[in-house]
């Protein structure tokens, strides 16, 4: 074809040349001369590539993919260019009772699509069966869905990364900040209005400067794979805010995109990297947005239902649901597993993200119906040369039998530790008989991770996360208040281990408000001084509230968005968090690479840790079981670090003494007589602004007045203990 003819064809509404193409790579791939299309479907009988006009409103051409290699249907269009909009129609048996739900009347999204145009417009045409038919999904619907589904766009992947480098923050130095791309900047006064709620807004100078000043090392972004708003939410005037309803595992969600270009996400990553901040993304590979057997046909269901989903062997019409979302992606099938692995490599390689947090990760580990640590998914991740270099975080549970797997994920994985969350909440709530659990979680959960050869940083410690109360609400509400979700307050967790400090919700009582502020400081200080990796929920350092809603998944509004309006209280709390993070980063005593041994190290005399009663003496085994015990001291020896510096010399830090008092009354702590060197107060959560005069010194044997429900930290120079 001559250059002139090729240029004319480029603008043609129809493609006149169709070459065989290749089965790999999957998806639509621009190679500089044309576009290769490849779609897996094991049980299909025919596949059509559907070409649409610019904007995706009109279907212009259908091209049958006549080549099929190893169940991958493929072709090459030498005239095609980036920007081309397309979808698929897949022909085959419609036999739900045999697990097949092909319906060529339904336009389908390519599972490997890297950009989507448009969104789902809910209509009965989206369903493969006739809605309302007495035979339910056994019927066959002939309405065309092309006008109400998103389309795929071919993209040019080239991007100038320059000298972009991963920050590669060591696990033990990591401080994670979980945030929502949209909600974080929607109300930010210093972000230009057109950029609020977008990737570009998150990369703006005011936001990056804030993150750097706060001191976090890593942002964990809530789901940003292209997703769908559920029909039930749309009908209630709501939308899916959290994004755990994925449609396409390669395409970034375009509602967070100011420019309309995929490269906007890359620019955000590059900008955060240049500020030394890692980017972890929350990924949802356990299920898709197509729901149960009565859900819409948007992608997997119409491409190859029996290959992509776990089906009930007793009734192939139904799905095995380990996720609570109607279906479970079938990672036992090699092509479904390949899809997930290709997606992970794309985001780690092409998009430069630094790690992944896997939603309901136990569902990914199920070989038959049980959770298998040695399943194919873990095997391929462990061996992958790209993925074994990034951070991997599991949400270590699903809703199926045996799905709770905290502490059981393989080496190389970190885990959201909900036992840390619950233990800390119960302790500061004032529950009795929990100081043993509190101590185990404070010191890195060796009972969960030590036995398998893992380290304290396998534990992702958190008090709050997107799912549940904010920190301000945790100390202000005994009960959830989810009426705005339209589900009769039945949704969300009921067991929150929260305490309202005496009044439910907002109050003008100065004593209650002061107690709540102190409890917030207690939680934040405990989190940032614990062994393991701390994760902060964005906005907790600003006192963000959701008015008692502990399930804001559908609240894409000011209830969920951060309020950046400056106040004295916000400034004081943010400054407290900033100082805590700086303290943690400055002292290896709070971010050990190994667990405490409870004995002297490196030939010294002092134990690496001591647990103390308020009278200054060491706790006995029996005293851990006392139901009334709510106060304890923790001594950390600066010379007891089981670590060495770059030259192989033992690391030495200052000695620290933490005084915890969850009792409702003041407690007089006798400071331990470990040496003649006095203790210096670092902070006390009972004081305002919690960082007291550093000149306050206390000799060993002196009384430290620990206020009710407070935490104090004291220190003295390294090696002071004899």
LINTAPE-V521761 format. One record per run of one state. SS is the DSSP state (@ for helix, = for strand, . for the rest). FROM is the first residue (numbers start at 1). TO is the last residue. If there is no record, write none. Layout:
SS;FROM;TO / SS;FROM;TO
//
This chain:
.;1;2 / @;3;10 / .;11;18 / =;19;19 / .;20;26 / =;27;30 / .;31;34 / =;35;40 / .;41;45 / =;46;52 / .;53;58 / =;59;64 / .;65;66 / =;67;69 / .;70;71 / =;72;77 / .;78;84 / =;85;91 / .;92;93 / =;94;95 / @;96;98 / .;99;99 / =;100;101 / .;102;107 / =;108;108 / .;109;115 / =;116;117 / .;118;123 / @;124;126 / .;127;135 / @;136;138 / .;139;145 / @;146;148 / .;149;150 / =;151;153 / .;154;170 / @;171;173 / .;174;174 / =;175;179 / .;180;180 / @;181;185 / .;186;192 / @;193;195 / .;196;198 / @;199;202 / .;203;204 / @;205;214 / .;215;217 / =;218;221 / .;222;224 / =;225;227 / .;228;230 / @;231;235 / .;236;245 / =;246;252 / .;253;253 / @;254;256 / .;257;262 / @;263;274 / .;275;277 / =;278;283 / .;284;299 / @;300;308 / =;309;309 / .;310;310 / =;311;312 / .;313;314 / =;315;319 / .;320;328 / =;329;329 / .;330;333 / @;334;350 / .;351;354 / =;355;358 / .;359;360 / @;361;365 / =;366;366 / .;367;370 / =;371;371 / .;372;375 / @;376;383 / .;384;386 / @;387;389 / .;390;390 / =;391;394 / .;395;413 / =;414;416 / .;417;417 / @;418;429 / .;430;434 / @;435;442 / .;443;445 / @;446;452 / .;453;455 / @;456;458 / =;459;461 / .;462;470 / @;471;474 / .;475;482 / @;483;485 / .;486;509 / @;510;529 / .;530;532 / =;533;537 / .;538;539 / @;540;542 / .;543;551 / @;552;554 / .;555;567 / @;568;586 / .;587;587 / @;588;590 / .;591;599 / =;600;600 / .;601;606 / =;607;607 / .;608;608 / =;609;612 / .;613;617 / =;618;618 / .;619;621 / @;622;625 / .;626;630 / =;631;636 / .;637;643 / =;644;644 / .;645;649 / =;650;650 / .;651;654 / =;655;661 / .;662;666 / =;667;670 / .;671;678 / =;679;684 / .;685;696 / =;697;698 / .;699;702 / =;703;706 / .;707;709 / =;710;716 / .;717;722
//
